[in-house]
Amino acid sequence: MNLSIYNTTTTLPPISEVEDSAKCECCGMTEEYTQDYIKHMREKYSGKLVCGLCAEAVNQEMEKNGGKREEALNDHMSACVRFNRFGRTHPVLYQAEAMREILRKSSRIRAKSLSPRDKLVSGQNNKKPGGGAGLVRSTSCIPAITKESIDPNI
């Protein structure tokens, strides 16, 4: 095996000075950043130093709210503050609160949409006196279950 073809010397560009222990203003994570990165992030995020993970979260929040960076940054920062205050000290309670929030959001979505059965019932004008749609029942399954328990050959 001839390794002489791999003996090329490549000079890498010098790395600019790294600032020690710069802290993300959202999540509080401490990391080493270059001065160029810090300058770029401060220009992009209203003078705040934002780590890469928080920057990605802000970008996703921007997609949800129609491209308003300032609003997305404020939403993300408030979520980080809430997590740092409550989530780090009580992680199980924070997870339970997050699940509660997910259920609350999904119940709002379900309340807005009607199931196909609800649409069918409301289309037939089967309304209760109170104004809500009543349940439609064709037949009971009890007689069939009773026949099977009496005569197992069916």
N, C-alpha and C positions, 0 to 999 in steps of 0.2 A: 504494500500500500504506500503510495507516494504522497506524503504530506507537504511537500514543498509548494504545491499549488495553493495551499491554505495559509501560507506564511505572508500574507499581505498585511501591511500595517495600515490601519485606519485610524485617523485621528478624529476623535469625537469633539464636538463643539463644547466649549467650557460651560459648565452649569453656573447659572447666576446664583448669587448668595441666597442661602436658605435662611428664613427667619425661624428661630426656634419658638416652639410652643405658641403658635397663633391659634386663637380660639374662635370657633364658629359662633356667630352671634345668634344662631337659631337653636341648635341642639347643644352647644357647649362643648363639643368634641374638640380636643386639642390635637393639633397635627402640625407637621412642618410644611410650610408653603414657601414658594419662591416669591420674591417681591413682585415679579410680573403677574403671577397668578392673583396675588392679593389685590393689586391695582386693577386688574381686569374684573374681578368679582365685585369689588367696591363700585366700579363704574356701572356695571350691569345691574346690581341689586341695591340701588339707592344709597350707596355709601356704606352698606353693611357687608361684612366679611361672611360669606356663606360657603360651607364646605360642599364638595361635589355631590354628596348624597342629598343634602338639603336643596341644592340647586336643581337636582333632578325632580325632587318632590314639588318644588315651586313650578317647574316647567309643566308637570302633569296637572297641577292645580290651574295653571293658566289655560290649558286646553279645555278644562271643564268650564271655566268662567268666561270664556270668549277672548282670551289674550290680554287680560288686565294684569300686568306683572306686579304692580304695587299691591293690588288687592290679594293676589295669590301669595305674595310674600307675607303680608300681614296675617292671612289665614294660617299659613304654615307656621309662622312664628308663634301665634297663639296656641296652636296644637302642641308645639314643642314646649312652650312654657307650662301648659297644662300637664304634659307628660312628665317633665322634669320635677314639677311640684308634687304630683300625686303618683305617677306611674313608677317612678324609681323606688319610692318608699313602700308602696303597696301594690306590687305587680299583679297579684291575683284579683284584687278589687278593680284595678285599672282594666284588666282583661274582661271582667264581668261587665263593667260599664261600657266597654267597646261592643260587647255582644248585645247589650241592651239597646245601644244606639243602632246597630245593624237591624235588629228586630223592629225597632221603631220606624226606621226608614222603609223596610220591606212591607210593613203593615200599611203605611201610607200609600205605597204603590198598589198593593192589593185592594185597598179600599177604593181607589180610583177606577180600577178595571173591574168589569163584571164578568163572572164566569159564563160559559155558554148556556148553562142551565138557567141562570138568572135572566139572561136575555130571552130565552125561550118562554119562561114564565111571564115576564113582563110583556112579551109580544102577544100572549094569549089573553091579556087583560084579566088574569086571575089575581085580583088585588084583594088584600085584606081591608077591612073597614078602616084601619089605621093608616092606609096609604101604601104599605110595603107589599111586596110580592109574596104570595103564599107558596108553600112547597107543594109540588105536584107528585102524586104517588099513583102508580098504575095498579099494581096488585101487591099483596103481601107474599112473602116467601115462607111464612110459617106453615101453611098447609102442605107445601112440598117437603119441608123438613120433617113434618109429622108423618107423612106417608112413608118416607125413607126409613124412619126409625121403627115404624110398625112392620113394613114389608121390605126387608133388605134386598129382595130380588129386583126391585125397580131400578 
